Amino acid sequence: MDTQPQFDRRMLEALVCPQTHAVLVYDAEAQELISKTAGLAYPIRNGIPIMLVSEARTLED
């Protein structure tokens, strides 16, 4: 049983990439918000998106 809080997909409508202001894509399996424009993946921890560029993972090509 997964006890981690779930990310509210409705929140995605209000969030944009802090670097490019582009739309984000929710990756439920990785628990990340993906900015394809910036090439970054923002983590979601305990159901809360961490929208800091310094916390983002660089996407591999």
Secondary structure, 3 states (H helix, E strand, C coil): CCCCCCCCHHHHHCCECCCCCCECEEECCCCEEEECCCCEEEEEECCEECCCHHHCEECCC
